[in-house]
Amino acid sequence: MNAYVLAGGRSTRMGRDKALVAYRGRPLVERAVHLLREAGLEAWIAGSRPDLQSFAPFVPDRYRECGPLGGIEAALSTGKSEWNLFLAVDMPLMTAAFLRYLKERVSITEAYATIPTMAGRPMPLCAVYHCELLGGIRRALDSGEYRVVRAVMEAAGSNLDLFSAEAVIAVRKDLTKNCKGATLAHRWFKNVNTTADLAQIVEREGDFCGEKQEEA
């Protein structure tokens, strides 16, 4: 299994390059790469971002201006691994422990698409996708369908594992044993889309999960 940071967005709501916005003293893209490597995965960056190659090797988009789905297509098209874990660059509160759980779950279910849900909502940008989805994803992109959940679920068909993250975390205490403060699992999936989102996270710096907290 390889892993990819999805970092090809235009950051219009942030007003500046989201991938390079600092969190805990380091760019968000560096935080994401760190999480993937901490989970025992080889990290790549998916998106037309050669300027980020100092953080990890990058895979350029083949379908431009198509959002995260274009980055997923580019990663799957490399053929480097059957299963591929994806993490959005703007999800700094995600934990390496949960990413390792995704690897574990896929090894059991072998589902073509493994997508956690939080409060009933799919979280398709912290998920694992099999290379067999490539054809369906390309068809979606060619038809103008850029929504990740719809494209992936259509491509996966019945070979889909859509599971409740809350239910798993409730019984897997090992996933939260390194959390400090009042960190709640739903915040792991919090996207940093605006400066206000970032400020809210920084205000709660004590609420943090991580086996190896990076120095600010």
Secondary structure, 3 states (H helix, E strand, C coil): CEEEEECCCCCCCCCCCHHHCEECCEEHHHHHHHHHHHCCCEEEEECCCHHHCCCCCEECCCCCCCCHHHHHHHHHHCCCCCEEEEEECCCCCCCHHHHHHHHHHHHHHCCCEEEEEECCEECCCEEEEEHHHHHHHHHHHHCCCCCHHHHHHHHHCCCEEEEEHHHHHHHCHHHCCCEECCCCHHHHHCCCCCHHHHHHHHHCCCCEECCCCCCC
